[in-house]
Amino acid sequence: MISLVLYTTLGCHLCTQVEALLTALANQDVALERIEISENDELIERYGRYIPVVVDSQGSQLAQGFEIERLAGWLRERGWLDEHALAALVEEALESPPKDAYQRNGRRFLG
């Protein structure tokens, strides 16, 4: 089992996204200790602009780890990445673009 700490705050949709990605991409069960930063001024100062922040048992941190590639790389470095799950997730994302997305002048917009 992988034991991680997640610095989060109430209503953080990116934190929810990281939790889902960790569950989907890890090659074993993940135990998350969630630490609410809003109740501690020092934690707000340290992590407020960077949440979600995931920390492993060695103290290595991944700030703003909601991007699949960054989170996958962080997990891979520790031997925790399920490569098949990553490939399936990437393939799924390529096959189903966001609803109401369109391009204009080379830029992508969500409608």
C-alpha positions in Angstrom: 0.0 0.0 0.0 1.2 3.5 -0.9 0.9 6.0 2.0 0.7 9.6 0.9 -0.2 13.0 2.4 -2.5 15.3 0.5 -2.5 19.0 1.4 -5.9 20.2 0.5 -8.7 22.6 1.3 -12.5 22.4 1.3 -14.0 22.7 -2.2 -10.7 22.1 -4.0 -11.8 20.5 -7.3 -8.1 20.0 -8.3 -7.5 18.1 -5.1 -10.5 15.8 -5.9 -9.0 15.3 -9.4 -5.6 14.3 -8.0 -7.3 11.8 -5.7 -9.1 10.2 -8.6 -5.9 10.2 -10.7 -3.9 8.6 -7.9 -6.4 5.9 -7.5 -6.5 5.3 -11.3 -2.8 5.4 -12.0 -1.2 3.7 -8.9 -0.2 0.1 -9.2 -1.4 -0.6 -5.7 -3.9 0.7 -3.2 -3.3 4.3 -2.0 -3.9 5.5 1.6 -4.3 9.3 1.7 -3.9 11.4 4.8 -5.7 14.6 4.0 -4.4 17.7 5.7 -6.7 20.7 5.6 -4.6 23.8 5.2 -7.2 26.5 5.8 -7.1 25.9 9.6 -3.4 26.7 9.9 -1.8 30.0 8.8 1.6 28.4 8.4 0.2 25.8 6.0 -1.7 28.4 4.1 1.5 30.4 3.6 3.4 27.2 2.6 0.9 25.5 0.4 -1.9 27.9 -0.4 -0.8 28.7 -3.9 0.3 25.2 -4.7 -2.5 22.8 -3.7 -3.0 20.1 -4.3 0.3 19.0 -2.9 1.1 15.3 -2.6 3.9 14.1 -0.3 5.4 10.6 -0.1 6.8 9.0 3.1 10.3 10.3 2.2 9.0 13.9 2.2 9.2 14.3 -1.6 6.5 16.7 -2.7 4.6 17.1 -5.9 2.8 20.5 -6.0 -0.1 21.1 -8.4 0.1 17.4 -9.4 -3.2 17.5 -11.3 -1.6 17.2 -14.7 -1.6 13.5 -15.8 2.0 13.6 -17.2 3.5 15.2 -14.1 1.7 12.9 -11.7 2.5 9.8 -13.8 6.2 10.8 -13.8 6.2 11.3 -10.1 4.6 7.9 -9.5 6.9 6.3 -12.1 10.0 7.6 -10.2 8.8 5.7 -7.2 7.9 2.5 -9.0 4.2 3.1 -8.3 2.8 3.7 -11.8 0.5 1.3 -13.5 1.7 1.9 -17.1 -1.3 0.1 -18.6 -3.7 2.3 -16.6 -1.8 5.4 -17.9 -2.0 4.2 -21.5 -5.8 3.6 -21.2 -6.4 7.0 -19.6 -4.4 8.8 -22.3 -6.2 6.8 -25.0 -9.6 7.6 -23.5 -8.7 11.3 -23.3 -7.7 11.3 -27.0 -10.8 9.6 -28.1 -13.3 11.7 -26.2 -12.5 15.5 -26.4 -14.3 17.8 -23.9 -17.9 18.5 -24.7 -18.6 21.8 -26.4 -14.9 22.3 -27.3 -14.0 24.1 -30.5 -11.0 25.6 -32.2 -10.7 29.1 -33.6 -7.5 30.6 -35.0 -5.5 27.7 -33.7 -6.7 28.1 -30.1 -9.0 25.7 -28.3 -12.0 26.9 -26.4 -14.6 25.3 -24.2 -18.1 26.5 -25.0 
